[in-house]
Amino acid sequence: MSDNTMDNTVQYNEEDIRTLDWKEHIRRRPGMYIGKLGDGASADDGIYILIKEVLDNAVDEYMMGFGKHVDLTIDEHTVTVRDYGRGIPLAKLSDVASKMNTGAKYDSKAFKKSVGLNGVGIKAVNALSSQFTIRSVREGEARTVVFEKGEEMSDRQESGLSDKNGTSVTFTPDRAVFGAYSFHFEYVETMIRNYTYLNAGMVIRFNGVPFVSKNGLLDLLNENIGEEPIYPPIHLSGPDIEVALTHGAGYNETYYSFVNGQFTPQGGYHQAAFREAIVKTVREFYKKDYDAADIRSSIVAAISIKVEEPMFESQTKTKLGSKEMGPNGPTIRQYVTDFLKENLDNYLHKHPDTAEILHKKIQEAEKERKAISGIQKKAREFAKKASLHNRKLRDCRIHLNDSKNPRAEESMIFLTEGDSASGSITKSRDVNTQAVFSLRGKPLNTYGLTKKVIYENEEFNLLQAALDIEDGMDNLRYNKVIIATDADVDGMHIRLLLITFFLLFFPDLIRQDHLFILQTPLFRVRNKKETRYCYSEEERQRAIDKLGASAEITRFKGLGEISPDEFKGFINESIRLEKVRITKEDPIHELLEFYMGKNTPERQDFIIDNLKIEEDLVEQAS
């Protein structure tokens, strides 16, 4: 086709140029304002970002010294946030909720070190809500403005009130945008706890239950460490900075970083500066040039800084982009380094017992690293050669670290067992975004073993190389790592072995919501007109009721029995995944010791009791 032909068939005239109003733009491009939409199953789904945007404003009032508590209520799909701060100036109430780039936070005198900055957040909540009501009370006067999908519906003023000053926002996320969704309160509670850790003394009442922290980041560490630390957490604070840290018995680095009370799970310059400063301070204290990896091995730490006019890398504020503490301040790197150099050094001098424990931990990490360095080198060479021959990995074309590719977030890898299951998924997958890693038999039980096993065991060495996670999650190649095994006893055992491996050596894969279990159908129910795949006995019965008692019923006993053509229906957009999650209530080490440790009479009794349940379920399914 020539250029002239194209000009004649594709018109481009003045009427093709249009300007969207603020609410239409937000509703058409919600990802620009709140990240992904989601259905509430993940902590970073859009409905939680909406809550955060409103809570940010309430917390900013507290940070500026106005109001001692905030009320948050969630009733089904409707959220209400009430603060007891100064209240939004009544004349500007509608503008604050409906005019882009309108707010007080452009003037650092009113909000010097706030979370919400750009006058967009609450407007996004308004536009993406089927119902949105904002009410401000100031000195006995009140104004209430009601919106629907960003369109103002009513505006009411009152006077002579005895209500306390402050702002109340009530909204219902629009199902036309988010689809069917539900709030998981555990995610909301984690968000609330993070606010209270960063604002010691502030009370947030969630559905009437108060959340408060007396000791800031020290409480965060004590409540989130999944194991007994090797020394009491160190808690340090100064102007615009607070730090807490300790070491565990594992291998990984765990960080909780915050800017102006905002949790930054993807880190940024403040977290990078903290990691560097820890190494520099420790080396100078012990007067030895220890390897950075040995110093930070198994560290669990939290850092909070307050920055004037911070810049984040996205509207959802998950990664700090600023390099300076403020327009006329020092660099974040220098500020954090100077703080730790003085305060951490002083602490270690005043607490020689802690200094001795930490020193021993570093020396043990150094000894182990040197012991496996030769094995590591050979293992890396082996993994590189193996990947060239593509023995176990059927890779995809788009990866998570292809940051400029819009489909990078879709990348996933299936961990399968057996040639038949691996073959079926390989033939039916989307080669652009879906990779397959084939396991050979049952993996090794890694509980009680050291990191050396990763490099000595061919299976785990190649798996680690395929995921590219040896040096942490920054280079992770797939957004979703999916364990795809049979739903029988052997398949369940393989799941446990893989989850144990990741928990012990790469827990961030789970903490950062990258590990999943593939849900595959147990039954196929079909007649001449329709086929339904059922994932439970209840779904099977509903399918029979719908398709008739004469429908043909097939029970799948393993992934290998499912044809490639059928697999296409399970691993497309409608793929069913169960996320592997860790919560602070999970006693990880106790669970691993019970299920994966040495056999005990208690575990034998547990297996016998549950084996009977399994047999009953199998009989019912048959």
Long-range contacts (C-beta under 8 A, 24 or more apart in sequence): 22-98, 22-99, 22-100, 22-123, 22-127, 22-150, 23-98, 23-123, 23-126, 23-127, 23-149, 23-150, 23-151, 26-123, 26-124, 26-127, 26-128, 26-150, 27-127, 27-128, 27-149, 27-150, 27-177, 30-124, 30-128, 30-177, 32-315, 33-120, 33-121, 33-124, 33-128, 33-315, 34-124, 34-128, 34-315, 34-316, 35-314, 35-315, 35-316, 36-409, 37-177, 37-178, 37-179, 38-178, 38-181, 39-178, 39-179, 39-180, 39-181, 39-182, 40-181, 40-182, 40-183, 40-184, 40-187, 41-184, 41-579, 42-187, 42-513, 42-579, 43-187, 43-190, 43-191, 43-513, 44-265, 44-316, 44-318, 44-513, 45-181, 46-128, 46-173, 46-178, 47-173, 47-178, 47-181, 47-183, 48-183, 48-187, 48-188, 48-191, 49-316, 50-79, 50-124, 50-125, 50-128, 50-129, 50-171, 50-173, 51-79, 51-81, 51-188, 51-191, 52-191, 53-116, 53-121, 53-122, 53-124, 53-125, 54-79, 54-81, 54-121, 54-122, 54-125, 54-169, 54-171, 55-81, 55-191, 55-192, 55-195, 55-204, 56-114, 56-115, 56-116, 56-121, 56-261, 56-262, 57-83, 57-116, 57-121, 57-122, 57-167, 58-82, 58-83, 58-85, 58-167, 59-115, 59-195, 59-199, 59-202, 59-261, 60-105, 60-111, 60-114, 60-115, 60-116, 61-85, 61-86, 61-166, 61-167, 62-199, 62-202, 63-113, 63-114, 63-199, 63-260, 63-261, 64-110, 64-111, 64-112, 64-114, 67-166, 68-201, 68-202, 68-203, 69-202, 69-203, 69-204, 69-205, 69-210, 70-202, 70-203, 70-204, 70-205, 71-204, 71-205, 72-188, 72-192, 72-204, 72-205, 72-206, 72-207, 73-206, 73-207, 73-208, 74-183, 74-185, 74-188, 74-206, 74-207, 77-172, 77-173, 77-175, 77-181, 77-182, 77-183, 78-131, 78-170, 78-171, 78-172, 79-170, 79-171, 79-172, 79-173, 79-183, 80-168, 80-169, 80-170, 81-168, 81-169, 81-170, 82-166, 82-167, 82-168, 82-169, 83-166, 83-167, 83-168, 84-164, 84-165, 84-166, 85-165, 85-166, 85-167, 86-138, 86-165, 86-166, 87-136, 87-137, 87-138, 87-165, 87-166, 87-167, 88-134, 88-136, 88-167, 89-136, 89-138, 90-136, 90-138, 90-141, 90-142, 90-143, 90-157, 93-134, 93-136, 93-143, 93-145, 94-145, 94-152, 94-155, 96-122, 96-134, 97-122, 97-123, 97-126, 97-132, 97-134, 97-145, 97-147, 98-123, 98-126, 98-147, 98-150, 98-152, 99-123, 108-308, 108-309, 112-308, 113-240, 113-260, 113-306, 113-307, 113-308, 114-260, 115-260, 115-261, 115-262, 115-317, 117-309, 117-310, 118-315, 120-315, 121-315, 122-169, 123-150, 124-315, 125-169, 125-171, 126-150, 126-171, 128-173, 128-174, 128-177, 128-178, 129-171, 129-172, 129-173, 129-174, 130-172, 130-173, 130-174, 130-175, 130-176, 131-170, 131-171, 131-172, 132-169, 132-170, 132-171, 132-172, 133-168, 133-169, 133-170, 133-171, 134-167, 134-168, 134-169, 135-167, 135-168, 135-169, 136-166, 136-167, 136-168, 137-161, 137-163, 137-164, 137-165, 137-166, 137-167, 137-168, 138-165, 139-165, 149-174, 186-583, 191-263, 193-220, 193-223, 194-220, 194-256, 194-258, 194-263, 195-261, 197-302, 198-242, 198-258, 198-261, 198-304, 199-261, 216-242, 216-244, 216-304, 217-242, 217-243, 217-244, 217-256, 217-302, 217-303, 217-304, 218-244, 220-244, 220-256, 220-302, 221-245, 221-246, 221-300, 221-301, 221-302, 223-584, 224-256, 224-300, 224-584, 225-300, 226-582, 226-584, 226-586, 226-587, 226-588, 226-589, 227-588, 227-589, 229-300, 230-357, 230-358, 230-361, 231-353, 231-354, 231-357, 231-358, 232-354, 234-344, 234-347, 234-354, 236-339, 236-340, 236-343, 236-344, 236-347, 238-339, 238-343, 240-305, 240-306, 240-307, 240-325, 240-335, 241-303, 241-304, 241-305, 241-306, 241-335, 241-336, 241-339, 242-302, 242-303, 242-304, 242-305, 243-274, 243-301, 243-302, 243-303, 243-304, 243-339, 243-340, 243-343, 243-344, 244-301, 244-302, 245-278, 245-299, 245-300, 245-301, 245-302, 246-299, 246-300, 246-301, 247-297, 247-298, 247-299, 247-300, 247-358, 247-361, 248-298, 248-300, 249-298, 250-298, 250-504, 250-505, 250-507, 251-297, 251-298, 251-451, 251-504, 251-505, 252-297, 252-298, 252-505, 252-506, 252-507, 252-508, 253-296, 253-297, 253-298, 253-299, 253-472, 254-299, 254-300, 254-301, 254-507, 254-508, 254-511, 255-299, 255-301, 255-302, 255-303, 256-301, 256-302, 256-303, 257-302, 257-303, 257-304, 257-320, 258-302, 258-303, 258-304, 258-305, 259-304, 259-305, 259-306, 259-307, 259-310, 259-312, 259-317, 259-320, 259-322, 260-305, 260-306, 260-307, 260-310, 261-304, 262-312, 262-317, 263-318, 264-312, 264-317, 264-318, 264-319, 264-320, 265-318, 265-512, 266-313, 266-318, 266-319, 267-319, 267-320, 268-312, 268-313, 268-319, 268-320, 268-321, 268-322, 269-320, 269-321, 269-322, 269-323, 269-332, 269-333, 270-303, 270-305, 270-307, 270-320, 270-332, 270-336, 271-303, 271-320, 272-333, 273-332, 273-333, 273-335, 273-336, 273-337, 274-301, 274-303, 274-336, 274-340, 276-333, 276-337, 277-333, 277-336, 277-337, 277-339, 277-340, 277-341, 278-340, 278-344, 280-337, 280-340, 280-341, 281-337, 281-340, 281-341, 281-344, 281-345, 282-358, 282-362, 284-341, 284-345, 285-344, 285-345, 285-348, 285-349, 285-355, 286-359, 286-362, 290-362, 290-366, 291-366, 291-369, 293-365, 293-369, 294-362, 294-365, 294-366, 294-369, 295-362, 295-365, 297-361, 297-362, 297-365, 298-361, 298-365, 303-336, 305-332, 305-335, 305-336, 307-332, 368-450, 368-451, 368-452, 371-452, 372-451, 372-452, 372-455, 375-452, 375-455, 375-456, 376-455, 378-455, 379-454, 379-455, 379-456, 379-461, 380-465, 382-458, 382-461, 383-461, 383-462, 383-464, 383-465, 384-465, 386-462, 386-465, 387-462, 387-465, 387-466, 391-462, 392-437, 392-438, 392-439, 392-440, 392-462, 392-466, 393-435, 393-436, 393-437, 393-438, 393-462, 393-466, 394-422, 394-426, 394-429, 394-435, 394-436, 394-437, 394-438, 395-435, 395-466, 396-429, 396-430, 396-431, 396-432, 396-433, 396-434, 396-435, 397-431, 397-432, 397-433, 398-432, 398-433, 399-477, 399-478, 400-476, 400-477, 400-478, 400-479, 401-468, 401-475, 401-476, 401-477, 407-432, 407-433, 408-479, 409-479, 410-479, 411-435, 411-477, 411-478, 411-479, 411-480, 412-478, 412-479, 412-480, 412-481, 412-482, 413-437, 413-466, 413-467, 413-477, 413-478, 413-480, 413-481, 413-482, 414-482, 414-484, 414-518, 414-571, 415-439, 415-463, 415-481, 415-482, 415-483, 415-484, 415-485, 415-498, 416-484, 416-485, 416-559, 417-441, 417-442, 417-485, 417-486, 417-491, 417-494, 418-558, 418-559, 418-560, 420-558, 420-559, 420-560, 421-484, 421-485, 421-486, 421-558, 421-559, 421-560, 423-564, 424-559, 424-560, 424-562, 424-563, 424-564, 424-567, 425-484, 425-559, 425-567, 425-571, 427-564, 427-567, 428-564, 428-565, 428-566, 428-567, 428-568, 428-571, 429-571, 430-571, 430-572, 434-571, 435-466, 435-478, 437-462, 437-463, 437-466, 439-494, 442-490, 442-493, 442-494, 442-497, 443-494, 443-497, 443-498, 443-501, 444-497, 445-497, 445-500, 445-596, 446-497, 446-500, 446-501, 446-504, 446-505, 447-500, 447-504, 447-592, 447-593, 447-596, 447-597, 448-597, 449-504, 451-505, 454-505, 460-501, 464-506, 467-509, 469-506, 469-509, 472-508, 473-506, 473-508, 473-509, 473-512, 473-514, 476-509, 476-514, 478-514, 479-514, 480-514, 480-516, 480-577, 481-509, 481-514, 481-515, 481-516, 482-516, 482-517, 482-518, 482-577, 483-515, 483-516, 483-517, 483-518, 483-580, 484-518, 484-520, 484-559, 485-518, 485-559, 486-557, 486-558, 486-559, 487-520, 487-522, 488-557, 488-558, 489-614, 491-558, 496-595, 496-596, 497-596, 499-580, 500-592, 500-596, 502-580, 503-582, 503-588, 503-592, 504-592, 507-582, 510-580, 510-581, 510-582, 511-582, 513-579, 513-581, 515-579, 515-580, 516-577, 516-578, 516-579, 516-580, 517-577, 517-578, 517-580, 518-570, 518-571, 518-575, 518-576, 518-577, 519-576, 519-577, 519-578, 520-556, 520-559, 520-562, 520-570, 521-556, 521-562, 521-570, 522-555, 522-556, 522-621, 523-553, 523-554, 523-555, 523-556, 524-552, 524-553, 524-554, 524-556, 524-566, 525-551, 525-552, 525-553, 525-554, 526-551, 526-552, 527-551, 527-552, 533-566, 533-569, 533-570, 535-576, 537-620, 537-621, 555-621, 555-622
